[in-house]
Structure formats: structure tokens, C-alpha cells
Amino acid sequence: MKFLLFRLYAPLSSWGEIAAGGERCSSDHPSRSAIIGLISAAMGIRRDDKRRLSQLDEYLGVGIKMLSSGDVLHDYHTIEVPVSSKNTVYHTRKSELSDKKSLKTILSNREYRSDALSIIAIWGKADSRLSLDEIKESLLTPKFHLYLGRKSCPLALPMSPIILEEDSLLKAFSMVDFNEIFMAKHKQKDDDDQRFLRLDSSKISYYWEETTIAGMHPDFKIKRFDAVLDRSKWLFTTRDEFKALGRKEQ
């Protein structure tokens, strides 16, 4: 089985959960919809391209190795927005703010994860028509700007995508040390880089969707509300996600 692995790290990230009123919470690990969205942005797929988005969602399997879920950061957020109108489309932030009389202020409490670090693995499901090589190239030279959940959360380290062939998801995770890749590429061994090597291995966790190639037994089964129904309308539904705790690799 071929796997494409890449790293996600940013000073801030935010993985949206079900929102109630002005509360915008973040999960402690990336959602499936966010990962598919990141890949589609890298490939230049727009939100209204339902056919290509559906292909990604249908044919890609997703697994996560969470090295650090980071610390929780709260932001009391205020923003001016135009009063909603079905007949008006704003293509830029400047045009949104052009009519001062139509603006209102909305308030929200937004949650972020600070210094979270994860390794993402994707693979083609049965009868997949997608090329992992094409996705890898897109992650190296993305068509659109990439960010982790919100536009205020840009990547802070290269994703360093790599393709390898292993028997299971767990074995694929065990074969790659992204810190070594980063330091080898940039020839840096100062304290800022070395801090990634001092993660507490007992706090590593794994997440994956239903598959026969996990190579590990779950400790939990979780309901996640992150399966995409219609990305252009922000419609999602539930799916089962499996979680294993602690370091599994030998």
C-alpha cells in the first residue's frame, strides 16, 4: 500500500468543531474536511468545484499521528461585516467594507491550538483514480495559499511530503522522521530545531477512519462531524473516527 505523508506545524492552528452562537471551538487534532481542503487548495481546486472535491473525499483515506496537540489559546474576536443579502456577492474584503451604512459588528470567542505538530498520512482507497505523486507535487508547489484552519494560521515549517510503500498505516508512520528531513535539508541543528525532538512520546496519539490497514487496535471510537456533504454551502455530516493512545512504533 502506498502512503503519502506530510507534516503540519504552525504557531497557531484551529480545527473547527460544531459552532454554537459565537463560540468557535477547535478540536485538538486536524479534521478530515480540513485535510481534504488543504490538499484541494494545494491542487488549485475551488470550493465550488463539487466534482473534483467529491473525488478527493471519496477516494482518499486519512490518518493522523498527533505528536503534540499544543496549548489552548482563546481570542475574543470582533469584526465588521455587511448585513447579509442573497443578491450581493463580495469578492474582496475591501468591497465588503465599502458601504459603511450596511455594516454590523459580530462578536465571537475563537479557540486556537498553539504549537501543535502532526503528521498526516493519506492513501488511495479501492479503485482510486487519484495520483499520490500529483498530490505530492501540489503540496510542494501549492496553487493557493495554505493555512491550518484559518487564514491567520499559516504554516511555519515545510510539509516535506514523502511517498513510501508499507503494509500498514502504523508502519508508514514509523518509517519517517520529519525532524531529520528538516534539519538535513536546511543544515540547521540549533536549539529551535532540536526542541521538536524532545516531545513526550507517551502523549502521541493516532487517529484514522475505518480501514483494514491501520495496523493497530483503537482505544476509542469517536463521532466526528467533519465528513463533507457540500463544501460550498458548509454542509457536513458525521463519521466514525478511531483513536489509539501512546507510542505504538517499535
N, C-alpha and C positions, 0 to 999 in steps of 0.2 A: 504494500500500500504506500502510495506517495503522499507525503505531507509537506505543506509549505508553512514554515514557522517564521514569526517575526516578533519583535519586541515593541512594547508600548510603554513609554515613560514621559511624564510631563510634570512640572511643578504643581499644576492643578489639573484635575480631570473631573468629569461629572457624568454619571451614568444614570439617566432618568428612570425613576420609578413612577408608579401611578401618582398623578398630581391631584391634590385636593385643595381647591381655592388658591391661595397664594403660596402654599407650601410646595417647594420643588426639591424633593429629596433625591439623594444619589445612592445607588447600590454600591457595595464595596468591591464589585468587580464588573468588567465590561458586559453589556448586554449583547445578545446575538444581533439584534437590529442595529446596534451601534457599530459592530464589527463589519456587518454586511454594508452598512452605509459608508464606512471608512474605505472599504475596498471599492465600492461603486464610485466614490468620489475620485479615488486614485485612477480609476479606469475612464473617468470622464462621463459617467452615466448620470443623467439628470434625474431629479426626483419625479418628474412626470413621465419618464420612460418606463412604463409599467412592465413591458415585455422583458427588457433586459434585467430589471430589478427582480422580477419574478424568477428568472433563470438563475440568478445568483442565489436567491433564497432557497430555491428548490434543489439545486444541485450541489451546494456546499455544506459540508459538515464543519462544526466549530467546536474547538476545545480550548480551555484556558488553564494555564499554570500561573497562579497568583503568588508571586514572590513576596509582595508586600501590598497590603490594601491601603496603606497610607493613613494619615490622620484626618479627622473630620474638620472641615472649615466651613463656617456659616457666613453668609453675606446677606445683609439687609439691602435689598435691591429696589431702586426706584427708576422708572423710565417713562418718558413721554411717548405716547403712541396716538395715531389718529383714531377717531371714532370709526368703528368697523363699518364698511359699506361693501356690499356684494358687487357693486358695479365699478368699484375703483381698485386698480391694481398699482401698487407702488413697487418700482423696480430698484430703488435705491433708498438708503436711509435719508438722504438729503430731500428726496421728494416726499417722504413720509412727514418730514418736519416743515414742509413749505407753507402749509396753511395753519398758522398759529391758532386760529379760532376753532379749528376742529380737533385740537389736541386734548388728551386727557392724561392723567398720571396714574399708572398702576404700580402697586407695591407687591413685593414677594420676598419670601425668605428662601434663599437658594443655598443648597448644600454642595460642597465640593470635597474631593479627596486630595490631600496634599502628599506629594512624593510617592504615589502608587506606582508599582512596577509589575508588569505582567508579560508573559509570553503567550502568544496566540498561535494556535495550530489550526489550519484548515485542510480539508481533503475533499476530493470529488466523490459524491455518492454514486450508487449504481447508475449506469447509463448517463453519467455526467458528460456534457458536451463542452465543459469549460476547461481551459488550459491553465494549469498552475504556473507554467512558465510565463504566460501572458500576464497573469496577476502579479507575479514576482516583479516583472519589468515595470508594471504600473506603480507598484509600491516604491520602486527605486526612482522613477520619474513621474510623479503623480500629475494628473491633468488639472485637478482642483486642489485648493488649499486643504490640508488635512488637520484635524483637531480632535481632541478627545472629549466628545460630548457637547461642548460649547465652543463658540468661536474664540472665547477668551482663554482657551486651553490648548495652545499649540504644542507640538512635540518638541522635546528637549534633547533627545538622542536619536541617532539614526535607527530606523526599524531593522536594518540588516537582514532582509528576508533571505531565507535559505531553503532549498528543497532537498529532502532526503527520503529514502525508502526504508521503512521499518515494518515490523509485524503488528505493532500496536501504537496507540496514542502515547501511552506511558513511555515506551521505549524511544519514541521520537523525541519527547521532551527531555529524556535523559542524555541524548546524544549531543546536545548543543549547549555551549556556554557562551552566552551573548556578551558577557563582560570580556572574555578573552578576545572575541571577534572585534569588539570596540577598541580595546587597547592595542591590538595588533594593527588595526587599520590606521589609528591616529598616533601610535607610538607614544602614548601618554601613560604614565604609571604613578601619577601624583595621588595625594590623599583623596581628592574629589572623586577620582575614578575607583579607587580601592574601596570606598565605602559600600559600593554595590556588592562586594564580595563578603561583607560581614553581615549579611541577612541571617535572621534566625530561621534555620531550616525546619524547625518544629512548627512554624507558623505558615509554611507553604500549604496551599490548598489547590485542588484541581476541580474543574467544572467541565462537564461535557453533556451533549444531548444523547438521546437514546441511540446506541450503536453497539455492534458486536466486536469492535476493535479497540475498546477502551484499554484493556489490559490491566484493569484494577476494579475493585469492588467499591461501590458507593457507600458512604456513611449516612448520606441523606438524599432524599428526593425532594426537590423544591419546585413549586409552581412559579414560573416567570411569565410576566405579561409583556413579552418582547418579540413575539412572532408577528411578522409584518403581514397585514391584510391589504392596506393601501397606503403607501408611503406619502403620496401627495396630499392625502387627507388625514395623515397622522392616525391611522386606524391600526390597532394591534390586537392580538388575542393571546391566550395562554399556551404554554408548552411545558413539558417536564424537563427539568434540568437535574443532573446528578452531581453530587459533591463528595470528594474524598479529602480527608484531613491528613496533614503531616507529610513528611518526605517519603516517597514511595520508591525512589530510584536506588539502585544498588551501585 
